[in-house]
Amino acid sequence: MANQSFDVIIIGGGPAGYPAAIRASQLGLTACVVERDKLGGVCVNIGCIPTKALLHSAAMANSIRKEAKELGIEVGEVKTDYGVAMKRSRKVAEQNSKGAEFLMKKNKVTVIKGTGVLASATTVKVGDDVLTAKKGIVLATGSRTKGIPPVGLAVNGTTVITSDEALFLETAPKRLAIVGAGAVGCEFADIFNAFGSEVTLIEALPRILPIEDAECSDVIAKSYKKRGINVLAGVKVVKADVKAAEVSITVEVGGKQETITADKVLMAAGRAVNTEAIGLEAVGVKLTDRGFIQVNPATLETTVKGVYSIGDVAGPPMLAHKGTREGIHVAEVIAGHHPKAIDYSNVPSVTYCHPEVASIGLTEEQAKEQKLDYQVGRFPFSANGRARASNETDGFVKIIRGKKYGEIIGAHIVSGHASEMIHELILARTNEYTVEEVDLAIHAHPTLSEAIAEAALDSLGRAVHI
Ligand SMILES: Cc1cc2nc3c(=O)[nH]c(=O)nc-3n(C[C@H](O)[C@H](O)[C@H](O)COP(=O)(O)OP(=O)(O)OC[C@H]3O[C@@H](n4cnc5c(N)ncnc54)[C@H](O)[C@@H]3O)c2cc1C
């Protein structure tokens, strides 16, 4: 490899880093990605993609169990095998990582295998080799799993695990406790419940999916309880006793202590960012109070001129699509363009459990806190013809409309297909359409999306089908 020079050097080939390289190359810059593991990062290899493959297996198992007979389909006893589903999920992840490799070749991006360390504002060291950047260096080193050692839940990879290990298990544990009920925790609860584990979902905040609108959390909590998942929200993990084959977790609920014993504990209460040993201090790249790399949100430049940062390591929300947008943005900035500022208030949030939860903008709780003058429109899928036809009647669409101007303050969908449906509302909110303008669009019948138009109408007090 020896010493080489590029216009842009990107450390980290995850969903933030590799699209940055593609965009840089499209803009005529020479780009290089330094990646120590597989292209695609956490998202492709041990995050978004394999979990969605497993969630598909889980949804199929639940659907066949629950509905086959009613749909006129005769099947024998439904048996599940997590190992088989896991192997399929690995193939899907592998395909996606290969896809990223192909895209690097297609766009003439140089990929260097190894660990990149910032050596100066214009150079990166990979082993003994020095790479020089003529226009910019982008730090896209991402994040990693973590445990909670102070309460005895340090990750040991066998009984105390994280998503990293859960994605490679050959069998579903008989008893599984999940600590943290954000998107990752809720998705794994859904998966392992479908594969026969007795799941306990533990959340310190008062409700599961705590950053979502409370009504969405309620639907998921009810649906999980109905499926036999033990949902414990508003509980504090006090201590854990980790033995060779099981773990006992003591939690405090309303002043009383309770012990949950499980074969495995899956830690899903936050992630640590990869800021260590990449040369930040030596070069003068500063961190925020919360430990992320500090960037100027308009340019994504760090505290060192010519050094930029994107993705998980550059701050929340720690989501692949936020990182990808930053990757494209930073490449344009480095190429001397003036891209429109990233609108962080319009980053959608999705949890792919069943039913799915998808949202954009403020929750009703936030609208209340901010003392906004709003009206809420709701439409339940139980009143939607397509949802009835497809046995997908759980959930609703909720639109929070500004009373004076009709703007979309927030929109929330709980539905089997919420992750796909939310985009209509993302498009509307990003482009500042009013709720009335959402209704102006004629929605095809029969579709689940008609519930969006109905919720828009309901916020104006004139829903038709309810
Ligand atoms: C189980 C799970 C499910 C998830 N599901 C979703 C989802 O459905 N939707 C969603 O939007 N987000 C999801 N996420 C979050 C998503 O995976 C992350 O937000 C995303 O991967 C962040 O992208 P990134 O490029 O910033 O970092 P990463 O994906 O972490 O990639 C960083 C890359 O940098 C490499 N690297 C680090 N340091 C160095 C170094 N010094 N030298 C060379 N290479 C280095 C790493 O090997 C890695 O490949 C999920 C996460 C998990 C754990």
The ligand as an SDF file (V2000), in Angstrom:
LIG
                    3D

 53 58  0  0  0  0  0  0  0  0999 V2000
  -29.1540   -4.5120   16.4550 C   0  0  0  0  0  0  0  0  0  0  0  0
  -29.1970   -3.1680   15.7790 C   0  0  0  0  0  0  0  0  0  0  0  0
  -30.2230   -2.8640   14.9190 C   0  0  0  0  0  0  0  0  0  0  0  0
  -30.2660   -1.6300   14.2890 C   0  0  0  0  0  0  0  0  0  0  0  0
  -31.3060   -1.3500   13.4610 N   0  0  0  0  0  0  0  0  0  0  0  0
  -31.3610   -0.1520   12.8490 C   0  0  0  0  0  0  0  0  0  0  0  0
  -32.4070    0.1370   11.9460 C   0  0  0  0  0  0  0  0  0  0  0  0
  -33.2820   -0.6830   11.6920 O   0  0  0  0  0  0  0  0  0  0  0  0
  -32.4040    1.3620   11.3480 N   0  0  0  0  0  0  0  0  0  0  0  0
  -31.4390    2.2900   11.6030 C   0  0  0  0  0  0  0  0  0  0  0  0
  -31.4970    3.3810   11.0380 O   0  0  0  0  0  0  0  0  0  0  0  0
  -30.4410    2.0300   12.4600 N   0  0  0  0  0  0  0  0  0  0  0  0
  -30.3700    0.8290   13.0730 C   0  0  0  0  0  0  0  0  0  0  0  0
  -29.3250    0.5550   13.9030 N   0  0  0  0  0  0  0  0  0  0  0  0
  -28.2950    1.5930   14.1000 C   0  0  0  0  0  0  0  0  0  0  0  0
  -27.3170    1.5910   12.9110 C   0  0  0  0  0  0  0  0  0  0  0  0
  -26.7470    0.3240   12.7770 O   0  0  0  0  0  0  0  0  0  0  0  0
  -26.2610    2.6530   13.1300 C   0  0  0  0  0  0  0  0  0  0  0  0
  -26.8680    3.8960   13.3370 O   0  0  0  0  0  0  0  0  0  0  0  0
  -25.3380    2.7520   11.9260 C   0  0  0  0  0  0  0  0  0  0  0  0
  -24.7120    1.5310   11.6400 O   0  0  0  0  0  0  0  0  0  0  0  0
  -24.2800    3.8280   12.1580 C   0  0  0  0  0  0  0  0  0  0  0  0
  -23.5170    3.9630   11.0180 O   0  0  0  0  0  0  0  0  0  0  0  0
  -22.0260    4.5270   11.0720 P   0  0  0  0  0  0  0  0  0  0  0  0
  -21.5250    4.4490    9.6710 O   0  0  0  0  0  0  0  0  0  0  0  0
  -22.0110    5.8100   11.7740 O   0  0  0  0  0  0  0  0  0  0  0  0
  -21.2210    3.5320   11.9970 O   0  0  0  0  0  0  0  0  0  0  0  0
  -21.0360    1.9570   11.9990 P   0  0  0  0  0  0  0  0  0  0  0  0
  -22.1150    1.2630   11.2970 O   0  0  0  0  0  0  0  0  0  0  0  0
  -20.7420    1.6060   13.4170 O   0  0  0  0  0  0  0  0  0  0  0  0
  -19.7360    1.7530   11.1160 O   0  0  0  0  0  0  0  0  0  0  0  0
  -18.4940    2.2120   11.5280 C   0  0  0  0  0  0  0  0  0  0  0  0
  -17.4400    1.4120   10.7970 C   0  0  0  0  0  0  0  0  0  0  0  0
  -16.1800    1.9300   11.1210 O   0  0  0  0  0  0  0  0  0  0  0  0
  -15.2550    0.8870   11.3090 C   0  0  0  0  0  0  0  0  0  0  0  0
  -14.1760    1.4320   12.1560 N   0  0  0  0  0  0  0  0  0  0  0  0
  -14.2780    1.9190   13.4160 C   0  0  0  0  0  0  0  0  0  0  0  0
  -13.0920    2.4210   13.8180 N   0  0  0  0  0  0  0  0  0  0  0  0
  -12.2420    2.2290   12.7950 C   0  0  0  0  0  0  0  0  0  0  0  0
  -10.8760    2.5460   12.5820 C   0  0  0  0  0  0  0  0  0  0  0  0
  -10.1440    3.1810   13.5070 N   0  0  0  0  0  0  0  0  0  0  0  0
  -10.3090    2.2190   11.4020 N   0  0  0  0  0  0  0  0  0  0  0  0
  -11.0290    1.5920   10.4340 C   0  0  0  0  0  0  0  0  0  0  0  0
  -12.3240    1.2710   10.5690 N   0  0  0  0  0  0  0  0  0  0  0  0
  -12.9190    1.6020   11.7250 C   0  0  0  0  0  0  0  0  0  0  0  0
  -16.0550   -0.2120   11.9520 C   0  0  0  0  0  0  0  0  0  0  0  0
  -15.4640   -1.4680   11.7050 O   0  0  0  0  0  0  0  0  0  0  0  0
  -17.3970   -0.0580   11.2110 C   0  0  0  0  0  0  0  0  0  0  0  0
  -17.4400   -0.8640   10.0590 O   0  0  0  0  0  0  0  0  0  0  0  0
  -29.2460   -0.6820   14.5330 C   0  0  0  0  0  0  0  0  0  0  0  0
  -28.2050   -0.9860   15.3940 C   0  0  0  0  0  0  0  0  0  0  0  0
  -28.1610   -2.2200   16.0070 C   0  0  0  0  0  0  0  0  0  0  0  0
  -27.0220   -2.5350   16.9190 C   0  0  0  0  0  0  0  0  0  0  0  0
  1  2  1  0
  2  3  1  0
  2 52  2  0
  3  4  2  0
  4  5  1  0
  4 50  1  0
  5  6  2  0
  6  7  1  0
  6 13  1  0
  7  8  2  0
  7  9  1  0
  9 10  1  0
 10 11  2  0
 10 12  1  0
 12 13  2  0
 13 14  1  0
 14 15  1  0
 14 50  1  0
 15 16  1  0
 16 17  1  0
 16 18  1  0
 18 19  1  0
 18 20  1  0
 20 21  1  0
 20 22  1  0
 22 23  1  0
 23 24  1  0
 24 25  2  0
 24 26  1  0
 24 27  1  0
 27 28  1  0
 28 29  2  0
 28 30  1  0
 28 31  1  0
 31 32  1  0
 32 33  1  0
 33 34  1  0
 33 48  1  0
 34 35  1  0
 35 36  1  0
 35 46  1  0
 36 37  1  0
 36 45  1  0
 37 38  2  0
 38 39  1  0
 39 40  1  0
 39 45  2  0
 40 41  1  0
 40 42  2  0
 42 43  1  0
 43 44  2  0
 44 45  1  0
 46 47  1  0
 46 48  1  0
 48 49  1  0
 50 51  2  0
 51 52  1  0
 52 53  1  0
M  END
$$$$
